Amino acid sequence: MDFWNGNASSWWQLFGRIEYFFRYNCEDRNCYKDLARLRGVKYFTWSSAKEHLVYPEDAGRHPTSGTPHKKFTNYRFEPAEFKRQVNLMVEYVRRHPKFVEERRRLRRARKTDEL
């Protein structure tokens, strides 16, 4: 199922139940990966093969030292690739055992209420 054609509010509720982590890594791949690992959540990031589809606002400067650093700027992403990335996350969540079990539980509860 394509996230963009579904019910957006139900998908955002879905993401609230199973945590995930998505971040453009700004050339420091392990930093955010470690944060996700410490939190115990799945880590998604932009593929290094698709870096040409990431557009920085400016060079970025460290707030205290003033040195250039890619973590300190805003980014735009190519929309089709961003959509693809989000769909990968949606599929991960839809197949996650906790989500599958919760959907089953809700279906059983609805059937019980209907009787």
Rosetta blueprint (number, residue, H / E / L):
1 M L
2 D L
3 F H
4 W H
5 N H
6 G L
7 N L
8 A H
9 S H
10 S H
11 W H
12 W H
13 Q H
14 L H
15 F H
16 G H
17 R H
18 I L
19 E L
20 Y E
21 F E
22 F E
23 R L
24 Y L
25 N L
26 C L
27 E L
28 D L
29 R H
30 N H
31 C H
32 Y H
33 K H
34 D H
35 L H
36 A H
37 R H
38 L H
39 R H
40 G L
41 V L
42 K E
43 Y E
44 F E
45 T L
46 W L
47 S L
48 S H
49 A H
50 K H
51 E H
52 H H
53 L H
54 V E
55 Y E
56 P E
57 E L
58 D L
59 A L
60 G L
61 R E
62 H L
63 P L
64 T L
65 S L
66 G L
67 T L
68 P E
69 H L
70 K H
71 K H
72 F H
73 T L
74 N L
75 Y E
76 R E
77 F E
78 E L
79 P H
80 A H
81 E H
82 F H
83 K H
84 R H
85 Q H
86 V H
87 N H
88 L H
89 M H
90 V H
91 E H
92 Y H
93 V H
94 R H
95 R H
96 H L
97 P H
98 K H
99 F H
100 V H
101 E H
102 E H
103 R H
104 R H
105 R H
106 L H
107 R H
108 R H
109 A H
110 R H
111 K H
112 T H
113 D H
114 E H
115 L L
